Amino acid sequence: MIYNNPFSTLTDIVSPLYIQLFLIVMVVLAAMGTLLDIIHKKNVKYFFENAKKAKKSATRVLGTRERASIIVKSVVYDIGTTSELGAGKRRVAHLLGMYGTILFWIASAVMIFCYTSSSSNTPSAWPIIWHAGAFMTVLGGSWFWLFLRVDVYSEAQPWYRIIKADLFVLALIATSLFGLIWSYLQSLNLNDRWDDKVFLVLYGVSNLVLFGGVYWSKFAHMFYKPGAAIQKNLAEADGSRDNLPPEADAPKRFGLGIKREAPKHY
């Protein structure tokens, strides 16, 4: 199973051109949803206006080299390791989901555009990456949705309570899970049986929900958070601190009550 390119076998019933076109449509849907989200919420406008305002209160000017160093460090450390979550289960779950999704999407694009022709031979590394990425996404996403969400972990809401904010993570889990099941059933060589085709349809529908529902989900946050992390580190380096007051030079005194339990009520 893990050595087989499921998209190559799919070309027995669907033209490679249509498979590639479907992937392009998903990218277009994600771009359009993100653009609509930007226009509606005006996040980018606020981001640039806030950065412009903060620049006036900067205490030092950053050189090109220092600015580039901060951006690289932000991408590698803050974004690449989700450092804002601190050490713990939430960070591990996010890392599993994030890197699993990246591997899953990259491997999908490579196998669809490079190895779906009848004459191509897919290197075993790409199917392995695809299946491993899907498994990591299901594991990290399920762990987060079932046990680590704020409304479940901190507000005692039942895990099966679904709100609009859950659209992204649920669609992400469904896409990877249905993809894995479809690939497994396909490897059984069921011939004319319908099992694998059902999960192929579910895999396609979950992709439509994931990429077509960007405007209504938290998908677009993946693009905002890197920019926010970079701006925060630049603001700290130039002294503007996003127009926030400096930290007080005083001991932290919260009383004994804070030691009764780990903070988890947001």
N, C-alpha and C positions, 0 to 999 in steps of 0.2 A: 504493500500500500504506500509506504512512505517514499518509495523510490519511483513511483509512477506519476507522470504529469497528467492530472485529471482533465486539463483543457485539451491535451492532445487527443485523448480518447473521445472527447466531446465533439471533435470535428467529424466524427463518423455520421453525426446527425445534424450538425450545425456548421455552416461555413465559417472558416477562421476570420473572414472579414466581418461577419456579424458579431463574433465574440470580441474582436478588437473595437468595433464600433460601440458595443455596449460599455466597454471600459472607458472610452472617450466620453460617452454621454454621462457616465458617473462623475468624471472629472469636471465636466461642464456644469452639472447640477450642483456640485460642491462649491464651485467658484461663484455661480449665480446666487446660491443661498448665502454665502459669506458676504457677497456684495450687498444683497438686500438687508442683511443683518447690520452691516456697517452704516447703510443709509438710514435705516429705521432707528437704531440705537445711538447713532452718532458717536460711537466709541473712538474711532480714529480721529475725528475732529476734536474731541475732548482731549485725547492723548497729545496731539500736536499743540493745542492751545496751552495745556498745562506745562508741557516741556518748554514752550516759548516764555511763559510767565516765570517758570523756575530759573531759566537762564539769567534773568535779570538780577536774581538774588544770589548768584554763584559767587563764591569768594576766591576762586582761582580758575584759570583757563586751562583746559586739558589739551595737551599736544596730540597730534595725529597718532603717534606711536602709542601713547598711553591710552587713548580712546579705543584704538584697535585692540590693545591688550585686554581692556576691560570687557569689550564685546565678546572676544574669544573666550575669556574666562567665564562670562555669563552663560554662553552657549554650552560650553563643555561641562561646567559644574552646576550652575543653577538650573538650567534647562535639561541637560543631559542626565542629571542624577536626581532631579526634582528635590533639590536640597531644602526648599521652603517647607517641605512636609516633615523635616527632621528624621531622626532614626525611629524605625518602628514598622508596624504592619501596613499602615496606609502607604508608606513610601514603597515598600516591596510590591504591594498589589499594583500601584501605579506604574512602577518600572516594568513589571511583567506585562501589563496591558499595553503600555506605550511601545516597548521594544518588540513585543509580539506582533502588534499591529503593523509597525514599520516593516518588519521582516515579511509578514503576510502580504502586504501590499506590493512591496518591491518584487518579491518572488512571483506574484500573480502577474504583474506587468511584464516581467522578463519572459515568463513562460508563454504568455498570450501573444506577445509581439515577436518573439524570437523562435519559439519551438512548437508552433501549432501546424506547420506545413507538413504534408505527408512525407517529405524527404528529410525532415529534421530529426535529430536524435537528442533528446533532452539530457544534459549532464545530471547525474543523480543528486548533485549538491542542491539544485534549485527545488526539486520536490521535497527534499528533506527540510530545507529552510521554510518552505511554504507550510508544511505540516507542523513543524516545530513552532512557527510563529502563530499559527491558528490555535494550537494547544496552549501556548503562553497567554494569548489573549483571552481565551475561555477561562483559564485558571485565574488570572489576575482580575478580569472583569467580574466573574462570579463571586470571588472572594470579597471584592469591594461592594458589590450590589447587595449581597446577602448579609454581610456582617459589619462593614465599615462605613456605610453611608451615615451622614450626620443624623438624619431623621430616624434611622434604625438604632444606631449606636448610642446617640445622646438624647433622643427624644422619645424613645420607647415605642416608636411606630412599628407595626408588623412589616416583615421583610417583603411581603407580597403586595403591599400598598404601592401603587404605581402612579406617578405624576408626570407631567410633561417633561420635567427636567431629567427623567430617567430614560427618555427616548434614545439618547445617544449611546449610553452604555448597554442598554438592552439590545439595540440594533447591532452594536459592535459584537456582543456575545453571540447573538443569533447568526450573524454572517459567518463567523469563524466556526461555530458549532455545526451549522448546516453544511458548511464546506467540508468539514472533516467527515461527517456522516456520509455525504454524497461520494466523497473519494473512497471511503471504505466499501460502500455498497458497489461502487463501480469496479473495485478490484476483485470482487467475488465472481465477476463474469456471469451475471444473472440472465444474460441474453435478452429475451423479450419481456422479462418481468418489469413491473412498474416501480419497484422500490426506489431505485436510484434516481429515476426521473422525478419522483415526488420531491425528493430532497434537493434536486437540481433547481426545481421551481422555487422551493422555499429559500434556497441560497440566492437566487436572482431577486426575489421579492424583498428579502432582508437587505440586500444591497441597495435596492431602490429606496427603501425606508431610510437607510443610513445616510446615503448621499443626497436623496431628494428631500429629506427632512432637516437639512442643515439649519434652515431659517428658524425652525421651532425647537431645535435641540441645542446642546452645548458644544456641538462640533466646532463652531467658529472660535471657541475659546482657545483651541489649539494654536490659532494664529495670533491671538491677542496676548497670551501669557508670555511668549518669548520677548515680544516688544516691551511689555511692562517690566520684565525682569532686567532687561538691558538698560532701560531708562532709569530704573531704581538705582542700579549700581553706578551709572554715570552721574546721577544726582548726588549720591553720597560722596563720590570722588571729587566733584567740583564744589561741594559745600552748599549747594542749593537745597538739598534734602527734600525735593518736591514741595517746597514752601512749608515744610513742617518744622516745628521748633526742635532744637538739638536735645539729645538725651540729657536728663538731669544728672548732675554729678552728686548723687546721694545714694545711700544704701537702700536696698529694696526691703520695705517693711510691709508685709501683707497680713501679719498676725498668724496665729497657729491654725486658723480655720483652713487655710489653703493646703495644709499638710494632711488633712483628713482623707483625701482621695486625689487621684490623678485628675487634672483638669480635662474635662471632656464635654462640658455643657457649653455649646456655642450660641 
